Amino acid sequence: MLPKFLLPEFIARTDGVGPKIELGADTGKLFVLTLGINRIVEKERLVVAVWGSRDGIDWGMKPVASFPQKFYCGMYSILLNLHKCPDVKYLRAEWKMNRWSKGDQTPLFGFYIFAEESGARVSVATNAHAAQAQAAIAC
């Protein structure tokens, strides 16, 4: 099963690449990816992409998912449909950042990438509602 975080929360000051994550039984599924940005300085941007690989070595020519460039704190979600990429067995995040300022040019972002199977929240809510209904009937 895919771990919940493709990239745990951390502070970055340079471009980088996250760890490779093996999909295992989650190959070919539909996921919701959430980019959470909780720390930022003014006049900078962050671009995050998720890359897929069949062997964990060759990451191809283009990412399987990309977030639009971001300038502000917030939570941003996109879909990752691995059904279209059945040969993808590994995922990893890659980010690029820059800052334009008259002062310090070093960017700083605090962010994370969270992954969950699409429909996971609906399933939890539906199960909770069903349990409440059963409890109401039993009374």
Legacy VTK file of the C-alpha trace (Angstrom):
# vtk DataFile Version 3.0
C-alpha trace
ASCII
DATASET POLYDATA
POINTS 139 float
0.000 0.000 0.000
1.209 3.495 -0.872
2.361 5.433 2.207
0.276 8.502 2.927
3.151 10.941 2.369
5.102 11.009 -0.886
7.114 13.735 0.767
6.872 14.354 4.526
6.691 17.945 5.726
10.070 19.678 5.570
11.816 22.976 4.805
13.556 23.332 1.425
15.886 26.087 0.226
16.955 24.499 -3.074
15.546 22.376 -5.887
15.320 18.720 -4.995
14.043 15.193 -5.467
12.177 13.121 -2.901
12.598 9.435 -2.130
11.296 6.797 -4.518
8.109 5.193 -3.248
7.150 1.674 -4.336
3.457 1.362 -5.217
3.062 -2.368 -4.662
-0.656 -3.281 -4.772
-1.583 0.342 -5.555
-0.312 0.111 -9.143
-2.889 1.426 -11.616
-5.120 3.210 -9.073
-6.546 6.729 -8.974
-5.061 9.003 -6.291
-5.641 12.453 -4.892
-2.332 14.255 -4.340
-2.327 17.197 -1.955
0.479 19.734 -1.870
0.479 21.536 1.465
2.563 24.702 1.701
2.843 26.040 5.230
5.904 28.272 5.081
7.009 30.737 2.443
8.778 34.058 2.011
7.666 36.758 -0.413
8.507 36.895 -4.092
9.184 33.235 -4.771
7.585 30.306 -6.571
7.435 26.540 -6.176
6.811 24.017 -8.949
6.199 20.399 -7.935
5.928 17.374 -10.226
5.431 13.673 -9.513
7.407 11.267 -11.694
6.693 7.595 -12.360
9.031 4.708 -13.128
8.652 1.037 -13.939
12.033 0.078 -12.429
12.940 2.897 -10.005
15.845 3.945 -12.255
14.433 5.399 -15.494
11.972 8.212 -14.687
10.984 9.006 -18.274
10.784 12.288 -20.125
7.754 13.863 -18.432
6.031 13.656 -15.048
2.845 11.663 -14.440
1.362 14.649 -12.558
2.258 18.304 -12.001
0.949 20.997 -9.710
0.630 24.455 -11.238
3.294 26.829 -9.908
2.512 28.145 -6.424
3.321 31.445 -4.735
1.297 31.245 -1.498
0.651 29.026 1.513
-2.325 26.691 1.188
-3.448 23.198 0.314
-3.728 22.290 -3.361
-5.053 18.968 -4.708
-4.797 17.245 -8.084
-5.686 13.789 -9.398
-3.092 11.206 -10.360
-4.616 8.545 -12.598
-2.225 5.600 -12.719
-4.779 3.546 -14.652
-3.361 5.304 -17.728
0.160 4.261 -16.667
-0.128 0.576 -15.660
3.642 0.040 -15.943
4.435 2.652 -13.238
5.642 0.822 -10.122
7.449 3.712 -8.372
6.710 7.380 -7.705
8.857 10.281 -6.554
8.377 14.013 -6.183
10.632 16.641 -7.700
10.502 20.352 -6.951
12.006 23.495 -8.378
11.942 26.880 -6.700
13.232 30.352 -7.277
13.064 33.763 -5.676
13.234 37.220 -7.170
14.148 39.922 -4.701
16.610 42.774 -4.317
17.797 41.252 -1.064
18.443 37.607 -0.283
17.798 35.459 -3.383
17.576 32.172 -1.440
14.061 30.671 -1.583
12.459 28.989 1.418
9.406 26.734 1.360
7.901 24.497 4.009
5.758 21.895 2.261
4.630 18.279 1.984
2.882 16.007 -0.524
0.132 13.740 0.766
-1.328 10.902 -1.313
-4.550 8.998 -0.798
-6.608 6.733 -2.971
-9.457 8.604 -4.639
-12.692 7.974 -2.783
-10.925 7.212 0.516
-12.606 10.145 2.282
-15.985 9.186 0.844
-15.539 5.585 2.038
-14.659 6.719 5.562
-17.610 9.131 5.670
-19.996 6.504 4.264
-18.841 3.891 6.784
-19.236 6.364 9.661
-22.732 7.310 8.464
-23.703 3.631 8.160
-22.433 2.951 11.693
-24.472 5.887 13.038
-27.572 4.624 11.226
-27.080 1.129 12.679
-26.650 2.591 16.153
-29.863 4.622 15.756
-31.783 1.517 14.640
-30.474 -0.540 17.571
-31.787 1.968 20.135
LINES 1 140
139 0 1 2 3 4 5 6 7 8 9 10 11 12 13 14 15 16 17 18 19 20 21 22 23 24 25 26 27 28 29 30 31 32 33 34 35 36 37 38 39 40 41 42 43 44 45 46 47 48 49 50 51 52 53 54 55 56 57 58 59 60 61 62 63 64 65 66 67 68 69 70 71 72 73 74 75 76 77 78 79 80 81 82 83 84 85 86 87 88 89 90 91 92 93 94 95 96 97 98 99 100 101 102 103 104 105 106 107 108 109 110 111 112 113 114 115 116 117 118 119 120 121 122 123 124 125 126 127 128 129 130 131 132 133 134 135 136 137 138
